[in-house]
Amino acid sequence: VMWRQPPQHREWKGAGTTAHFYEIILGRCYTYTQIVRPELGHKDCQKIGKAFTNAFLSKDPCSSTEQDYQPLMELTNQTVPCDKTLLWSKTNELVHEYAWVQREFFTLENTLLGYMADGLRWCGDPGSPEMNYQSCPDRRTDCSNNSVSVFWNTVSKRFAEDACGVVHVLLNGSVHNSFDERSTFARVEVFNLHPEKVHTLQAWVMQDIRNISSDSCSDASIKNLKLILSKRNITFTCENNYRPIRFLQCVKYPEHSSCRSKI
Ligand code: DVN
């Protein structure tokens, strides 16, 4: 008898679907809609969970499209108040620490869909109705239109399109390109802000407290961001080492000189 063997080699270069993916997204959906934002208690998490998996199961994980995620997008629409959208790039930990304290701000991961998918991986296979727990496409070595990247591009696009008033972005002043043209923030979000609704983008550029250098707002990459926005008729303002967020950094390094004085 020829038993069907489990795959002997990993098809893709990236890690496979997160174990218990379906249970995690379903649980997160209920946590978010019942506990974090009970005003969204009417959302149908069973339907949302099915729409999520239907977006990628039995499909080629390298030919994912925005269209695949449309039913999921329609079930998870959510209003973010004007002036409360908080974008970020290369500041994953710090931005979410700040959003945890300043509860009125919404990062994408503080919205239902971002909250559900945060930190997870998923992909399917055209020849199977199951998730692929063995491997998923790596966006650099396998393909850019993979199920996870297309998802984040799609939800990031909607998040930016929906923004209004002043939009904030938390950037990292201690990396080579604070405004990195390859980032989701640069590729997707900046170009999908609607100038009729968003009059200003305010950047907070935070430096690593252990090596504070000169003014990051005058860096070439930030000037490039300012230029792109001026062409799009959006005012750009930039603040270096915004004090409330500096205080968060000081929680970790209370003995640092910039944390000891003038508080
Ligand atoms: O404003 C936020 C948020 O709204 C989000 O959707 O986009 C912004 C953050 O993304 P970013 O500007 O690309 O910021 P980072 O710090 O470069 O990337 C954050 C995370 O997204 C990283 O884990 C990236 O994975 P990596 O580079 O470590 O392998 C990941 N990421 C970036 N571009 C991606 C992506 N993941 C999948 N597909 C992409 N195209």
Residues whose N, C-alpha, C, O or C-beta is under 5 A from the ligand:
A	BS01	DVN	L87 W88 S89 K90 T91 L108 R139 V148 S149 W152 S156 S183 T184 F185 A186
